[in-house]
Amino acid sequence: MRIALDAMGSDDYPAPDVAGAVMAARELGSTILLVGDETLIRAELARHNITGLPLEIVRASQIIAMDDKPSAVVREKKDSSMHVGMALVKNGEADAFVTAGNTGAALGIAMLRNVGLGRIPGILRPALGVIFPTVERPLLIDNGANADCKPEYLLQFGIMGSIYVERMRGIANPRVALVSNGEEEGKGNQLIQEAMPLLAASGLNFIGNIEPKEFMAGAAEVAVVDGFTGNVMMKMAESVAGYMAELIRTYMKANAVAALGGLLSRDVFSKVKAHLDPNEVGGAPLLGVNGPVIIGHGRSNAVAIRNAIEVAGRVAEKNIVAAIADGIQQVVTP
């Protein structure tokens, strides 16, 4: 497996990007193509023991910053690490592309057929699917690629999410639900109410509306939302988890008895922290584009980059793109 990595992607590039690539090359055996500023990449590689590791450098002269406007950089920075990395996938020189960079730019570049990968035929809008860090590990789709949606977009999100979960997790006929403010059929805004009959008639294992609390409890393997709602849900969950962790630490330091209890529970707290750590997820697949693309958080550390590379390899190995191309043709989108 050959995975192209945007070495200029994360907030602190190229340190975590390169370190994650080294970990992936050592632990997964995949060949990692480090795309970006060759001088910076080589300087960072010098900090690691890379003897015998399948690492290659692919030069890209431009870097897309987190505050760059996607509409501008898509056409103005054509030799960016994102452009070059996706071109490697498009030309068959890499099996998948990973970036922890500007999500909007990654989406824009990926969607342009003459520049990036283009959409899978029949797909109206690509969507980000993120594994939520709860016990059941449900997929939330969309997680920010499409702030404004139409009902038929949500239908396709459900189709793509179902295929992804079935292939990646081995769950036959996964349950698909719409996240709404109530379980009843009449609940939700106009978008939810218009999307419901489309999903109900799709042939998916659609179970109707679920509220966020049911989603967190694992009522469905695939939860469909518009990108604005999905992104807010994910960021709220991350902030609540961080707040709760800080609150527990504060109270554990309140007195000697609490400190002793915390010491005795340290193993449990460590396991909970690891389970909720977004770095363990690694990255979110950009489903609907004509090639495997994984987008990680800008704050990704080396572990997150390593895990995103692993996800990218599995998406390529499981032929998710081809499966979505086949699946979308079997459902007529209004």
Sequence and secondary structure as in RCSB ss.txt:
>XXXX:A:sequence
MRIALDAMGSDDYPAPDVAGAVMAARELGSTILLVGDETLIRAELARHNITGLPLEIVRASQIIAMDDKPSAVVR
EKKDSSMHVGMALVKNGEADAFVTAGNTGAALGIAMLRNVGLGRIPGILRPALGVIFPTVERPLLIDNGANADCK
PEYLLQFGIMGSIYVERMRGIANPRVALVSNGEEEGKGNQLIQEAMPLLAASGLNFIGNIEPKEFMAGAAEVAVV
DGFTGNVMMKMAESVAGYMAELIRTYMKANAVAALGGLLSRDVFSKVKAHLDPNEVGGAPLLGVNGPVIIGHGRS
NAVAIRNAIEVAGRVAEKNIVAAIADGIQQVVTP
>XXXX:A:secstr
 EEEEETT STTTTHHHHHHHHHHHHHH  EEEEEE HHHHHHHHTTS  TT  EEEEE  B   TTS HHHHHH
H TTBHHHHHHHHHHTTS SEEEE S HHHHHHHHH TTTS  B TT SS EEEEE SSTT  EEE SSS SS  
HHHHHHHHHHHHHHHHHHH  SS EEEEE S SSTT S HHHHHHHHHHHTSSSEEEEEE HHHHHTTS SEEE 
 HHHHHHHHHHHHHHHHHHHHHHHHHHTSSHHHHHHHHHTHHHHHHHHHHH GGGT  EEEETBSS EEE  TT 
 HHHHHHHHHHHHHHHHTTHHHHHHHHHHTS   
